[in-house]
Amino acid sequence: MALSPLVRRRLQIFRSSRRGYVSLIVLSVLLALSLAAEVLCNQRPLIARYEGKLYWPILVSYPETTFGGVFDSEADYHEPTVAEALHRPGNWAIFPPVEFDYQYIDTRLSVPAPSPPDHSHWLGTDDRGRDVVARLVYGFRLSVLFGLTLAVFGSVLGILMGAVQGYVGGVFDLICQRVIEVWSAQNELYLLIILSSIFEPSVTLIFVLLSLFGWMGLAAYVRAEFLRARQAEYVQSAIALGGKRWRIILRHVLPNALTPVITFFPFRIADGVMGLTALDFLSLGVPPPTPSLGELLSQGKANLSSWWIIVSVFAVISALILMLNFLGESIQNAMDPRAVS
């Protein structure tokens, strides 16, 4: 489908903004890599050859007895007996770049945890002996997917509520506004503390709570756009010609109201990421051992002498939020009516 001249002009303006365009590419690459975290960071070999047979530990769990061990439990490929068996002549194993996942506890550290960076743990370990690089990769994936999902859900809900309010108007709009004002006055943190005492904290619980509050700001913008657009001549003409209400909303009003939705989308992702990070930092977020940037940040605060924890997680969070802001600014410039005129 051919793009309209307006869309092509906006894409051209967006590409000309180097910071936003590069940020989009870098974020896409990092997200794609984090989605393959199990292949990049895992204590299981990708493929192994033992006594003439090929094994796929990355896909299948093998007992230790398969590789010459004595236990029927899942093999620990860093355990000396198994590691030695896989390195005998004729045997071999190909490990991921980072030979640990987010929950593997290395009990063979040369110094007490948290241990500093070395050839095995590039950014050291946390206070439980887990690899910091692995937890950063998995935590980055969780944070970005959480923020992205929260932004999509909040945008859909905000568009729906704002569209109905703005198009219907009248008493219905007045009642909805009063309900929104009462609901927005509630304190998210207090509600989360109360719910955490009743239910076990989880990603789902945090997502539901933040979703209940995250749509209201966007709904106000969409409502204002619909209140303005429904008085336009082309909308009144469509109504006079007997057009169906839902068709008028989707074809004539909604496209003109999507500018604030698209413009604020990267900032909504950033809000979701920071919301999850803040709650995890306060121990009100995801339960352990779920990888979390906020939990790593809390460990860095508790272990100030272990500089590798606080520096690495601060660098990841700062870079992520900075790139999202650059992306949002570039989209704002591209969607500015004065820029495309």
VOPAGU-2260 file (C-alpha; in pm, 1 decimal, decimal comma):
REM VOPAGU-2260
SITE   aa  ch    i         X         Y         Z
SITE  MET   A    0       0,0       0,0       0,0
SITE  ALA   A    1     140,5     335,9    -104,9
SITE  LEU   A    2     209,8     587,4     168,5
SITE  SER   A    3      48,4     928,3     154,3
SITE  PRO   A    4     269,9    1234,9      97,7
SITE  LEU   A    5     208,3    1343,0     457,8
SITE  VAL   A    6     327,0    1010,2     599,3
SITE  ARG   A    7     631,6    1009,1     371,9
SITE  ARG   A    8     717,2    1361,7     483,4
SITE  ARG   A    9     688,6    1263,2     849,5
SITE  LEU   A   10     909,3     957,7     797,3
SITE  GLN   A   11    1164,1    1177,8     623,6
SITE  ILE   A   12    1167,8    1420,1     917,5
SITE  PHE   A   13    1203,2    1129,4    1160,7
SITE  ARG   A   14    1498,6     981,3     970,6
SITE  SER   A   15    1666,3    1319,6     958,9
SITE  SER   A   16    1667,5    1325,7    1339,9
SITE  ARG   A   17    1982,8    1124,0    1398,1
SITE  ARG   A   18    1938,8    1071,3    1770,7
SITE  GLY   A   19    1589,5     929,0    1743,5
SITE  TYR   A   20    1658,4     719,8    1435,2
SITE  VAL   A   21    1974,3     566,1    1582,1
SITE  SER   A   22    1796,1     510,3    1914,5
SITE  LEU   A   23    1520,5     318,0    1737,3
SITE  ILE   A   24    1774,2      94,4    1563,1
SITE  VAL   A   25    1977,3      33,6    1879,3
SITE  LEU   A   26    1666,7     -39,8    2088,1
SITE  SER   A   27    1537,2    -281,3    1824,4
SITE  VAL   A   28    1869,1    -467,0    1813,6
SITE  LEU   A   29    1897,8    -483,9    2193,0
SITE  LEU   A   30    1539,7    -605,8    2229,2
SITE  ALA   A   31    1596,4    -872,1    1961,3
SITE  LEU   A   32    1910,4    -989,1    2141,5
SITE  SER   A   33    1735,2    -995,5    2478,4
SITE  LEU   A   34    1455,1   -1206,5    2331,0
SITE  ALA   A   35    1723,8   -1465,7    2260,9
SITE  ALA   A   36    1856,1   -1442,6    2618,3
SITE  GLU   A   37    1827,7   -1818,7    2672,6
SITE  VAL   A   38    2070,4   -1869,8    2382,3
SITE  LEU   A   39    2308,2   -1591,2    2485,3
SITE  CYS   A   40    2311,0   -1645,1    2863,3
SITE  ASN   A   41    2273,8   -2000,2    2985,0
SITE  GLN   A   42    2471,6   -2247,8    3191,6
SITE  ARG   A   43    2362,3   -2527,0    2956,9
SITE  PRO   A   44    2569,5   -2593,9    2642,7
SITE  LEU   A   45    2406,8   -2521,5    2309,8
SITE  ILE   A   46    2525,4   -2858,1    2180,3
SITE  ALA   A   47    2750,3   -3126,4    2327,1
SITE  ARG   A   48    2919,0   -3441,0    2199,0
SITE  TYR   A   49    2977,5   -3718,7    2451,4
SITE  GLU   A   50    3101,5   -4069,5    2368,1
SITE  GLY   A   51    3007,0   -4039,0    2002,6
SITE  LYS   A   52    2654,3   -3902,2    2057,1
SITE  LEU   A   53    2522,3   -3548,8    2010,7
SITE  TYR   A   54    2316,8   -3386,8    2286,7
SITE  TRP   A   55    2116,5   -3062,5    2291,5
SITE  PRO   A   56    2120,1   -2943,8    2654,7
SITE  ILE   A   57    1980,6   -2601,0    2556,9
SITE  LEU   A   58    1657,4   -2777,2    2455,4
SITE  VAL   A   59    1652,5   -3097,1    2661,9
SITE  SER   A   60    1727,4   -3154,3    3029,7
SITE  TYR   A   61    1967,0   -3446,0    3074,5
SITE  PRO   A   62    2045,6   -3614,8    3407,9
SITE  GLU   A   63    2399,0   -3603,3    3538,7
SITE  THR   A   64    2437,5   -3976,9    3480,8
SITE  THR   A   65    2425,1   -3911,4    3104,8
SITE  PHE   A   66    2767,3   -3748,9    3125,2
SITE  GLY   A   67    2932,3   -3982,4    3373,5
SITE  GLY   A   68    2791,7   -3833,1    3693,3
SITE  VAL   A   69    2633,8   -4018,2    3984,9
SITE  PHE   A   70    2305,8   -3828,3    4038,2
SITE  ASP   A   71    1977,9   -3858,4    3845,5
SITE  SER   A   72    1907,6   -3485,1    3885,0
SITE  GLU   A   73    1965,1   -3240,8    3600,5
SITE  ALA   A   74    2329,1   -3206,4    3508,9
SITE  ASP   A   75    2526,0   -2905,3    3626,2
SITE  TYR   A   76    2765,0   -2850,3    3336,2
SITE  HIS   A   77    2999,5   -2642,0    3551,6
SITE  GLU   A   78    3032,6   -2920,7    3807,6
SITE  PRO   A   79    3391,4   -3055,0    3789,6
SITE  THR   A   80    3296,2   -3416,6    3715,2
SITE  VAL   A   81    3063,5   -3326,0    3426,3
SITE  ALA   A   82    3293,6   -3050,9    3294,7
SITE  GLU   A   83    3591,2   -3287,8    3294,0
SITE  ALA   A   84    3391,1   -3557,8    3112,9
SITE  LEU   A   85    3288,5   -3313,2    2838,2
SITE  HIS   A   86    3649,9   -3205,3    2783,4
SITE  ARG   A   87    3798,2   -3551,2    2737,6
SITE  PRO   A   88    3942,2   -3634,1    2396,8
SITE  GLY   A   89    3658,9   -3687,6    2148,7
SITE  ASN   A   90    3406,6   -3503,2    2367,7
SITE  TRP   A   91    3324,6   -3134,9    2344,8
SITE  ALA   A   92    3057,6   -2878,9    2433,7
SITE  ILE   A   93    2971,0   -2536,8    2287,0
SITE  PHE   A   94    2851,0   -2293,2    2552,0
SITE  PRO   A   95    2667,1   -1960,7    2502,3
SITE  PRO   A   96    2875,8   -1639,7    2521,3
SITE  VAL   A   97    2768,2   -1597,4    2885,5
SITE  GLU   A   98    2780,9   -1937,8    3054,3
SITE  PHE   A   99    2522,6   -1856,7    3320,8
SITE  ASP   A  100    2153,5   -1770,3    3326,8
SITE  TYR   A  101    1984,9   -1520,7    3558,4
SITE  GLN   A  102    1921,0   -1764,4    3846,3
SITE  TYR   A  103    2233,4   -1982,2    3839,5
SITE  ILE   A  104    2431,6   -1945,3    4163,9
SITE  ASP   A  105    2802,4   -1996,4    4113,2
SITE  THR   A  106    2924,6   -2181,7    4421,3
SITE  ARG   A  107    3280,2   -2205,8    4291,4
SITE  LEU   A  108    3376,9   -1838,4    4321,5
SITE  SER   A  109    3732,9   -1765,0    4428,6
SITE  VAL   A  110    3614,7   -1479,8    4652,9
SITE  PRO   A  111    3293,4   -1430,6    4852,3
SITE  ALA   A  112    2993,4   -1290,4    4666,1
SITE  PRO   A  113    2948,7   -1030,3    4537,3
SITE  SER   A  114    3264,3   -1106,5    4340,7
SITE  PRO   A  115    3435,4    -851,1    4111,6
SITE  PRO   A  116    3454,1    -887,9    3732,6
SITE  ASP   A  117    3676,2   -1166,5    3598,0
SITE  HIS   A  118    3706,6   -1384,5    3288,0
SITE  SER   A  119    3402,8   -1594,7    3388,9
SITE  HIS   A  120    3176,3   -1313,7    3512,6
SITE  TRP   A  121    3240,0   -1010,1    3293,1
SITE  LEU   A  122    3054,9    -771,0    3527,2
SITE  GLY   A  123    3100,6    -971,6    3844,3
SITE  THR   A  124    2827,5   -1136,1    4049,1
SITE  ASP   A  125    2557,5   -1010,9    4282,6
SITE  ASP   A  126    2540,0   -1086,0    4654,3
SITE  ARG   A  127    2402,9   -1436,1    4585,6
SITE  GLY   A  128    2668,5   -1533,5    4334,1
SITE  ARG   A  129    2454,1   -1482,6    4021,4
SITE  ASP   A  130    2606,6   -1339,4    3706,3
SITE  VAL   A  131    2535,6    -967,1    3665,7
SITE  VAL   A  132    2550,5    -972,8    3283,1
SITE  ALA   A  133    2288,1   -1248,3    3267,2
SITE  ARG   A  134    2057,9   -1068,6    3509,5
SITE  LEU   A  135    2098,8    -744,0    3314,1
SITE  VAL   A  136    2006,4    -912,9    2985,2
SITE  TYR   A  137    1703,5   -1090,3    3129,2
SITE  GLY   A  138    1606,2    -783,9    3333,3
SITE  PHE   A  139    1630,5    -560,1    3026,5
SITE  ARG   A  140    1396,2    -792,7    2838,3
SITE  LEU   A  141    1144,8    -800,0    3121,9
SITE  SER   A  142    1150,9    -421,1    3164,7
SITE  VAL   A  143    1114,8    -336,2    2794,6
SITE  LEU   A  144     841,4    -593,5    2730,4
SITE  PHE   A  145     658,6    -480,5    3044,2
SITE  GLY   A  146     679,7    -114,1    2943,5
SITE  LEU   A  147     581,1    -192,0    2584,1
SITE  THR   A  148     280,9    -404,3    2685,0
SITE  LEU   A  149     172,4    -148,9    2942,8
SITE  ALA   A  150     197,7     131,5    2684,9
SITE  VAL   A  151      -6,8     -64,3    2427,8
SITE  PHE   A  152    -277,2    -160,1    2676,6
SITE  GLY   A  153    -293,1     188,5    2826,3
SITE  SER   A  154    -308,8     346,4    2481,0
SITE  VAL   A  155    -594,3     121,8    2368,7
SITE  LEU   A  156    -787,7     186,0    2689,9
SITE  GLY   A  157    -715,4     558,6    2678,4
SITE  ILE   A  158    -824,5     584,6    2313,6
SITE  LEU   A  159   -1143,8     390,6    2384,1
SITE  MET   A  160   -1245,7     595,4    2687,0
SITE  GLY   A  161   -1142,5     929,7    2538,1
SITE  ALA   A  162   -1316,2     855,8    2208,0
SITE  VAL   A  163   -1645,2     756,7    2369,6
SITE  GLN   A  164   -1639,2    1055,2    2604,5
SITE  GLY   A  165   -1547,5    1308,3    2339,0
SITE  TYR   A  166   -1784,6    1182,7    2072,2
SITE  VAL   A  167   -2090,7    1124,9    2293,2
SITE  GLY   A  168   -2033,7    1428,0    2516,3
SITE  GLY   A  169   -2314,1    1569,3    2726,9
SITE  VAL   A  170   -2412,6    1410,6    3057,7
SITE  PHE   A  171   -2219,3    1091,0    2983,0
SITE  ASP   A  172   -1896,8    1288,3    2940,7
SITE  LEU   A  173   -1965,9    1481,5    3260,4
SITE  ILE   A  174   -2021,5    1165,5    3466,9
SITE  CYS   A  175   -1710,7     997,9    3326,0
SITE  GLN   A  176   -1499,7    1302,2    3405,6
SITE  ARG   A  177   -1612,9    1303,4    3767,6
SITE  VAL   A  178   -1540,2     929,9    3800,4
SITE  ILE   A  179   -1194,8     977,8    3647,8
SITE  GLU   A  180   -1118,3    1264,7    3885,0
SITE  VAL   A  181   -1210,2    1051,3    4187,3
SITE  TRP   A  182   -1013,6     750,6    4062,9
SITE  SER   A  183    -704,4     955,9    3972,2
SITE  ALA   A  184    -696,1    1090,3    4328,5
SITE  GLN   A  185    -617,9     741,1    4459,1
SITE  ASN   A  186    -258,5     662,6    4554,1
SITE  GLU   A  187    -101,9     385,9    4344,0
SITE  LEU   A  188     165,1     302,9    4600,3
SITE  TYR   A  189     -84,8     260,0    4884,0
SITE  LEU   A  190    -303,8      37,8    4668,8
SITE  LEU   A  191      -4,7    -173,3    4572,0
SITE  ILE   A  192     101,1    -213,5    4936,0
SITE  ILE   A  193    -251,5    -320,9    5028,3
SITE  LEU   A  194    -280,1    -563,6    4736,4
SITE  SER   A  195      68,7    -703,4    4803,3
SITE  SER   A  196     -38,9    -791,4    5155,7
SITE  ILE   A  197    -339,0    -980,3    5017,9
SITE  PHE   A  198    -196,8   -1135,7    4700,2
SITE  GLU   A  199     149,5   -1260,8    4614,8
SITE  PRO   A  200     338,5    -990,2    4422,8
SITE  SER   A  201     377,3   -1073,4    4054,6
SITE  VAL   A  202     424,1    -911,9    3715,5
SITE  THR   A  203      53,2    -960,7    3647,8
SITE  LEU   A  204     -50,5    -781,3    3967,8
SITE  ILE   A  205     178,6    -484,4    3893,6
SITE  PHE   A  206      61,2    -471,5    3532,7
SITE  VAL   A  207    -306,6    -466,5    3632,2
SITE  LEU   A  208    -254,7    -194,8    3892,3
SITE  LEU   A  209     -46,5      32,6    3669,1
SITE  SER   A  210    -291,6     -23,3    3381,9
SITE  LEU   A  211    -578,9      98,2    3596,3
SITE  PHE   A  212    -407,4     437,1    3630,7
SITE  GLY   A  213    -196,6     466,8    3315,4
SITE  TRP   A  214    -473,6     538,6    3064,3
SITE  MET   A  215    -624,9     854,0    3214,0
SITE  GLY   A  216    -372,7    1107,5    3087,7
SITE  LEU   A  217    -398,1     985,2    2730,2
SITE  ALA   A  218    -778,2     967,3    2750,8
SITE  ALA   A  219    -786,5    1339,6    2828,1
SITE  TYR   A  220    -592,3    1420,8    2507,3
SITE  VAL   A  221    -806,4    1192,4    2291,3
SITE  ARG   A  222   -1125,2    1331,2    2449,0
SITE  ALA   A  223   -1017,6    1686,5    2366,8
SITE  GLU   A  224    -940,0    1588,5    2006,7
SITE  PHE   A  225   -1278,6    1421,7    1967,4
SITE  LEU   A  226   -1462,5    1718,0    2121,5
SITE  ARG   A  227   -1291,8    1943,3    1868,2
SITE  ALA   A  228   -1323,9    1711,5    1568,4
SITE  ARG   A  229   -1690,3    1623,3    1612,5
SITE  GLN   A  230   -1782,0    1985,3    1534,3
SITE  ALA   A  231   -1581,5    1984,7    1212,1
SITE  GLU   A  232   -1766,6    2020,5     884,5
SITE  TYR   A  233   -1657,6    1684,7     743,2
SITE  VAL   A  234   -1790,8    1503,4    1052,2
SITE  GLN   A  235   -2119,8    1693,7    1042,3
SITE  SER   A  236   -2149,6    1612,9     671,9
SITE  ALA   A  237   -2095,2    1242,8     739,5
SITE  ILE   A  238   -2363,6    1249,6    1009,4
SITE  ALA   A  239   -2605,0    1431,9     776,5
SITE  LEU   A  240   -2547,0    1168,5     508,5
SITE  GLY   A  241   -2652,3     899,2     753,7
SITE  GLY   A  242   -2312,5     749,9     825,8
SITE  LYS   A  243   -2293,4     497,1    1106,0
SITE  ARG   A  244   -2146,2     625,1    1430,0
SITE  TRP   A  245   -1868,5     366,5    1454,8
SITE  ARG   A  246   -1768,9     424,8    1092,2
SITE  ILE   A  247   -1749,4     801,2    1145,9
SITE  ILE   A  248   -1534,3     749,5    1454,9
SITE  LEU   A  249   -1294,2     506,1    1288,2
SITE  ARG   A  250   -1263,5     672,5     947,4
SITE  HIS   A  251   -1301,5    1044,0    1012,3
SITE  VAL   A  252   -1231,4    1130,2    1376,0
SITE  LEU   A  253    -988,3     872,3    1513,2
SITE  PRO   A  254    -706,5     920,4    1256,1
SITE  ASN   A  255    -690,0    1289,5    1347,2
SITE  ALA   A  256    -680,0    1204,5    1718,6
SITE  LEU   A  257    -389,9     960,3    1695,0
SITE  THR   A  258    -120,5    1228,9    1697,0
SITE  PRO   A  259     -93,9    1247,5    2078,7
SITE  VAL   A  260    -111,1     866,6    2098,9
SITE  ILE   A  261     186,4     819,3    1866,2
SITE  THR   A  262     378,1    1113,1    2010,4
SITE  PHE   A  263     357,5    1000,0    2371,7
SITE  PHE   A  264     403,6     626,8    2307,9
SITE  PRO   A  265     784,0     611,7    2372,6
SITE  PHE   A  266     740,1     819,9    2687,8
SITE  ARG   A  267     470,3     579,3    2806,3
SITE  ILE   A  268     713,0     290,9    2758,0
SITE  ALA   A  269     971,1     480,9    2964,0
SITE  ASP   A  270     711,2     541,7    3237,2
SITE  GLY   A  271     632,7     169,0    3247,8
SITE  VAL   A  272    1000,8      77,1    3271,5
SITE  MET   A  273    1064,7     326,8    3550,7
SITE  GLY   A  274     746,8     222,7    3732,9
SITE  LEU   A  275     851,0    -142,7    3740,6
SITE  THR   A  276    1209,0     -51,0    3834,4
SITE  ALA   A  277    1094,8     171,8    4121,1
SITE  LEU   A  278     858,8     -92,0    4260,6
SITE  ASP   A  279    1127,4    -361,5    4239,4
SITE  PHE   A  280    1372,4    -126,7    4410,3
SITE  LEU   A  281    1122,8     -93,5    4697,8
SITE  SER   A  282    1072,9    -474,0    4706,1
SITE  LEU   A  283     710,4    -429,6    4596,9
SITE  GLY   A  284     758,3    -566,3    4247,3
SITE  VAL   A  285     825,0    -904,2    4094,6
SITE  PRO   A  286     907,2   -1192,0    4331,8
SITE  PRO   A  287    1258,8   -1341,3    4344,8
SITE  PRO   A  288    1442,6   -1484,8    4160,2
SITE  THR   A  289    1281,0   -1297,1    3870,6
SITE  PRO   A  290    1550,2   -1084,3    3700,8
SITE  SER   A  291    1486,3    -717,8    3759,5
SITE  LEU   A  292    1677,7    -395,4    3703,4
SITE  GLY   A  293    1519,8    -251,1    4017,8
SITE  GLU   A  294    1633,1    -545,8    4228,9
SITE  LEU   A  295    1987,8    -507,2    4096,7
SITE  LEU   A  296    1970,9    -136,5    4175,3
SITE  SER   A  297    1868,0    -222,3    4530,4
SITE  GLN   A  298    2161,7    -462,3    4558,5
SITE  GLY   A  299    2395,6    -190,4    4437,2
SITE  LYS   A  300    2268,6      42,1    4710,3
SITE  ALA   A  301    2314,1    -227,7    4973,4
SITE  ASN   A  302    2665,1    -313,7    4849,8
SITE  LEU   A  303    2823,6      21,3    4768,8
SITE  SER   A  304    3173,3    -128,8    4775,6
SITE  SER   A  305    3072,0    -360,7    4490,6
SITE  TRP   A  306    3085,3     -81,7    4232,9
SITE  TRP   A  307    3033,0    -314,4    3934,8
SITE  ILE   A  308    2668,3    -373,3    4031,2
SITE  ILE   A  309    2556,0     -12,8    4068,5
SITE  VAL   A  310    2760,5     113,0    3770,9
SITE  SER   A  311    2636,5    -152,6    3528,6
SITE  VAL   A  312    2267,2    -131,9    3619,7
SITE  PHE   A  313    2275,9     248,7    3629,9
SITE  ALA   A  314    2434,2     253,2    3283,3
SITE  VAL   A  315    2167,9      19,0    3141,4
SITE  ILE   A  316    1873,0     209,6    3292,7
SITE  SER   A  317    2015,1     548,9    3192,1
SITE  ALA   A  318    2085,7     438,7    2834,3
SITE  LEU   A  319    1741,5     280,5    2800,0
SITE  ILE   A  320    1551,5     584,7    2925,6
SITE  LEU   A  321    1773,2     821,8    2726,9
SITE  MET   A  322    1711,2     633,5    2400,8
SITE  LEU   A  323    1336,3     623,2    2464,4
SITE  ASN   A  324    1336,9     998,9    2525,5
SITE  PHE   A  325    1538,8    1062,6    2206,9
SITE  LEU   A  326    1290,3     846,1    2017,1
SITE  GLY   A  327     996,1    1035,3    2165,8
SITE  GLU   A  328    1146,9    1373,9    2080,3
SITE  SER   A  329    1205,9    1266,9    1719,8
SITE  ILE   A  330     848,8    1142,8    1686,1
SITE  GLN   A  331     724,0    1471,1    1831,9
SITE  ASN   A  332     919,1    1663,9    1571,0
SITE  ALA   A  333     788,6    1442,7    1291,4
SITE  MET   A  334     427,2    1477,6    1406,6
SITE  ASP   A  335     449,0    1855,9    1450,8
SITE  PRO   A  336     210,7    2017,4    1197,9
SITE  ARG   A  337     449,5    2311,5    1156,0
SITE  ALA   A  338     730,2    2077,2    1048,4
SITE  VAL   A  339     531,7    1915,1     767,4
SITE  SER   A  340     371,5    2230,7     634,8
